[in-house]
Amino acid sequence: MRVLPPSSPGPRSTFSPTVFSKRVRRRGARPVARCTMNPVRMCVGCRTRAPRSTLLRVVAVEANIIPDERATMPGRGAWVHETHKCVDAALRRRAFVRALRVSGPLDTQTIEKRLNGYGQEVNGSK
């Protein structure tokens, strides 16, 4: 199998190498590239781009920031790394208020509990 070098990926995608088999389709024809594009989002805390799977989506529900693990809740969302450093930077810069387009202060108690480990499964408990 051959791995082709990456071409110029778009600004909102990451590139994973395309693998081709040695099977020849027809004389002189090039194999069709099958690349997988992973969605990329920007962390509102550190303002770096990262794959969507490494970030946590949060939404504002009645002045509360709620973590959206499945990224399916309705409404405007903001993406942040699940670290104290990024969440603190976002709170300090008021990035959640701007990204979620809400007026007034937001209650961050839910996301802080999540970062501290409350409400997560421990040793397979349900």
C-alpha positions in Angstrom: 0.0 0.0 0.0 1.1 3.5 -0.7 0.5 6.6 1.4 0.3 9.9 -0.6 1.5 13.1 0.9 -1.2 15.5 2.1 -2.4 18.1 -0.3 -3.4 21.6 0.9 -6.2 21.0 3.4 -8.9 23.6 3.8 -8.8 26.0 6.7 -11.4 24.1 8.7 -10.2 20.6 8.3 -7.5 18.2 9.4 -5.9 15.7 7.0 -5.5 12.0 7.6 -3.4 10.2 5.0 -5.1 8.6 2.1 -4.3 4.9 1.6 -4.5 3.3 -1.8 -4.4 -0.4 -2.6 -2.1 -1.8 -5.3 -5.1 -2.7 -7.5 -4.9 -1.1 -10.9 -8.2 0.2 -12.2 -7.3 0.9 -15.8 -4.2 1.8 -17.7 -3.1 5.4 -17.1 -5.9 6.2 -14.6 -5.1 7.8 -11.3 -6.7 6.4 -8.2 -9.3 8.6 -6.6 -8.2 10.1 -3.3 -10.4 9.1 -0.3 -9.5 11.5 2.5 -11.4 11.9 5.7 -12.1 15.4 6.9 -12.4 15.9 10.6 -14.3 19.0 11.8 -12.2 21.6 13.5 -13.4 24.1 16.0 -11.7 27.0 17.9 -11.3 26.9 21.7 -12.7 30.1 23.2 -10.2 29.9 26.1 -6.8 29.5 24.4 -8.1 30.5 20.8 -6.3 27.5 19.1 -7.9 25.2 16.6 -8.4 21.6 17.5 -10.4 18.6 16.3 -14.0 18.7 17.5 -13.6 15.4 19.3 -11.0 17.0 21.7 -13.2 20.0 22.7 -16.3 20.3 24.9 -19.3 22.2 23.6 -21.2 24.4 26.1 -24.5 26.1 25.7 -26.3 28.8 27.7 -29.6 27.9 29.2 -31.2 30.7 31.2 -27.9 32.3 32.2 -26.3 28.9 33.1 -23.5 27.3 31.1 -24.4 23.7 30.5 -21.9 21.2 29.0 -23.2 19.5 25.9 -21.4 16.2 25.7 -23.2 14.9 22.5 -23.1 18.4 20.9 -26.8 18.1 20.0 -28.5 20.7 22.3 -30.3 23.4 20.5 -29.0 27.0 20.5 -25.7 28.7 20.1 -22.7 26.8 21.4 -19.1 27.6 22.3 -16.2 25.1 22.2 -13.5 24.9 24.9 -10.8 22.5 26.0 -11.8 20.6 29.1 -9.0 22.0 31.2 -8.9 24.5 34.1 -6.5 26.7 32.1 -8.8 27.2 29.1 -12.0 27.6 31.1 -10.4 30.2 33.4 -9.0 32.1 30.4 -12.4 32.1 28.8 -14.1 33.3 32.0 -11.4 36.0 32.5 -11.8 37.3 29.0 -15.6 37.0 29.0 -15.3 34.8 25.9 -18.4 32.7 26.9 -20.6 35.8 27.0 -19.4 36.9 23.6 -19.4 33.5 21.9 -22.9 32.6 23.2 -24.2 36.1 22.6 -25.9 36.6 26.0 -26.2 39.7 28.0 -25.3 39.7 31.7 -23.2 37.3 33.8 -23.3 33.6 33.3 -23.4 31.0 36.1 -20.4 28.6 35.6 -21.0 26.3 38.5 -22.0 23.4 36.3 -18.9 23.4 34.2 -16.6 24.0 37.2 -18.2 20.9 38.9 -17.5 18.9 35.7 -13.8 20.0 35.7 -13.5 19.0 39.3 -14.8 15.5 38.6 -18.3 15.6 40.1 -21.0 13.7 38.3 -18.7 11.4 36.4 -18.8 7.6 36.5 -16.4 6.1 39.0 -15.3 2.4 38.7 -18.2 1.5 36.4 -20.9 2.8 38.7 -24.2 3.9 37.0 
